[in-house]
């Protein structure tokens, strides 16, 4: 009798715990779920400290005619999510833009700090906070596309789950919290296997679909870091597109704060 009573109490306790867990899951709002998915994706690749990579930029006009540029990207990670990373892009080719450099200090709710060095003019130009939606050196990537990946720059809302190529993805809407964004909202597809972003749709200030970014050719590096090696941005209004084709990433490189200051732009190579 005592044994039966003990079993019954155990079953009741297990049922209560199960129902409590289910209730907790059911209580998760779309906003909470969206943030959790975005945070898991963002934090899955943190801890790299610094990185360097070469890449090719392929610009295509509406008729499909191509122009190519070679450049490099250096990134200094900030372990504090409330601050943001620093990055430096330097063009190597063709000759007419060789030495052109973009320095970015990502912020969260404040305007990002960005400076563009133009070697032909031998001067550094600060990018105004109201002009960050403009195209970066004639590409379909805007200035803000290079700094707007910080987790806390958006609010999030889970929309649905659906197939995306060979993966199953969570579709998450993210809305910029920072001022002067060129986008009212973005839809991102995050795969459920390795938690990487596979596609992003960008909606303009009128709420219309402006651009779609596809990220593929992912590789996992030592340390567990995942990086896409092809980013393809298509502008649905102009019919133009820009691809960024990445070489092999190097992590834990010999970079410091002094490599990401405005005075370093003129000697960046």
N, C-alpha and C positions, 0 to 999 in steps of 0.2 A: 504493500500500500504506500509506504513511504517512498519507494523507488518510483512508483507511478506518479505520485505527487511531484517528485523532483523533476521528472521528465516533462510533466505538464508545465511546471513553472519555467523550465528551460526553454520549452517551445514558445511559451507566451513572451518571454524576454526576447528571444530571437525575432519573433514577429514584430514586437514593438520597435526593436532596433532597425529592422528592415523597413518598416513603414516610416520611421523617422528619417532614414536615409533617402527613401523615395520622395518624401515630402520636401527634403532639403534640395534635392535635384530639381523637383518640379517648381520650387520657389525661385530658381535662378532666372533672372530676367534676361531678355534678349541683349540688353546693354551689358550686363555682367558677363554673359557668355561670350559676346563679341570681344570684350576687353580681355578676357581670359585666353581666348584663341590668339589674339594679336600679341599678348604678352608672352605666351609660350613660344610663338614664332620668333619674336625679337630676342628673347633671352636664350634661345637655343644656340645662338651663334656668338654670344658675348664672351669676353675674356681673351680675345685675340691680341689685345694691347696695341698693336700697330700692324699695318699691312701696306704692301706696294704691289702694283700690277701694271703691266703695259696693255694697251688695247688699241683697236682700230675702230674709228667711227665711219660708218657708211651712210651717206646722205643720198636719198632718192627723191627726185621731183615727181610730179604727177604722171609724167610720161615714162618714168622708170629709169631715167638717166642717173648714173651714180657718180659721186665724188667721194674720195677717201681721205681720211686724216689719221695720223698716228699720234697717240698721246699716252700719258701715264697718270696714274691715280695713286696718291699716298693718303693714308688715313691714320689718324691718331685717336684711339678709343678713349673716351672718358668713362670711367667706371660709375660715375654718378649719373643716373638716368634723368635727373632734373636739370642737367646742364646741356649735354649734347656733344657729339664728336667734332673733330676738326679734319678737314680734308684739303688737298691741294691737287689740282688738275693742271698739267703742263703739256702744251702741244709741241710736238717735235717736227711735224711735216704736214702739209707742204711749206715751202719756204716763206710764203707770204703771211703765215700765221705762226711760224716757228717762234717759240718763247712766250707765246700768249699763255697766261696763267690765271686760274681762278682759285682764290683762297676762300674757304667757307668755314665759319665758326657757327655751328648749329645752336640755336636757342630753342626754348620750348614755347612759351607764350609771347616772349619778346621777339622783335624782328631779328632774323638771322643777320650776322655780320658777314658780308661778302665783298671782296675786292677783286677787280679784274685788272691785270697788268697787260698793257698794250705796248709791245716793244717798238712798233713803228712810231709811236708818239713818245716813247720812253717815260710813260707816266702810269700811275696807279689810279684807277677810277673806282670809287665806292659805289656799289649797286644799291640804289634806293630801295627802301622797303616796299614802295608801291610799284616797283618795276620788276619784281621777282617772278612775275608770271610771263615775262617776255622770253622769247626764244634765246637759247644759249648758242652763240656763234653760228646762227643760221640753222640749227638743228631743231627737231621736234621736241627736244627736252627743254623745259623751262629752267630758269635759275633755281626755282624752289624745288624742282625735282631732285636736286643733288643734296638737299639738306632736310627734306620733309619726311625722312624715314624714322625719325625719333618717335618712340612709342607714345610719349605723353603729349605730342603735338595734336592728337586727335581724340574725339570721343568715338565710341564704337557701338555697333548694334549688329547682332547676329541676324541674318536674313533667312538662310536656308542651307540645306546640304544637297549637293548634286555631284554628278560625275564631271570630271574635267580631264579629258584625255584618258590616260591609264590610271588616274587617281580618283579618289573620292575627296571632294573639297568642301570646306565650310566657306560660304559666301558671307563676308562681313562688310558692312557699310561703315566707312570712317569719315568723319566730318571734321575739317580743320578747325582747331581752336584758336589759331593764330590769325592776326589781322592781315588783310591785303592778299589773301590767297587768291589765285586765279580760278580755284575750284570751289564749288558749293559742296560737293561730296565726292567720294571715291568708293568704288566697289572692288574688294580684293578677294581673290580665290586662294585659300590656304589649304594645302593638302593635309590629309589626316595621317599620313605615314611618317614623313620627316619634318612636317610643320613649316614648309617653305611656301612663299608666295609664288603662285604660278601665273597669275594674271591680275591686272588692275585696270579698271575703267575710270576715266576722269571726266567729270561733268562740269561744264563751264558755269559762269555766273548767272546764266539764264536757266540753268538746270538741264541743258541738253548735253548729250554725249559728245565730247570733244576728241578724246584720244583713248587708245587702248594700248597698254604695255603688256607684252608677253615675255616671261622669264623662263628660260629653259637651258638645257645642257648643264645641269647642276653637277658639281663634283664635291665630294667630301674630303677634306684635308685632315692631316694629323691634328689631333686636338678636337676633332669632331665638327669643325666648321664647314658649313655648306655655303657654296657660292655659285650663282648662276654665271655662265660664261657667254650667254647671249641674251641681250635685252633688246627687244624690238618694239619701238614706239611708232604707232600709226596714227596720223591725224585724219580724222574722218571728215573734216571740213575742207582742208586744203588738198587732200589726196597725197600728201607727202609722207615720207617715213624716214626714220633714222634707226640704225642698228648699232649697238655697242658690242663688239666682239672682244672678249677678254682673253689674255694670255694666262699663264700660270701665276697664281697668287703666291706671294711670300709673306709669311706672318712672323711677328716678333722681330721686325726689322729695326735697324739702328736709327730710329727717328725720335725726336724730342720736341718739346714745346717751341724751341728756337727755330725749327723748320716750318712752323706754321704761324709766323708773324708777318705783318705787312711788309716790313723792311726786307724780308727774305724773297719776296716775289721777283725782284729784278735779277737775282742770281739763281733762281729756280731753273734747273735743267734736269 
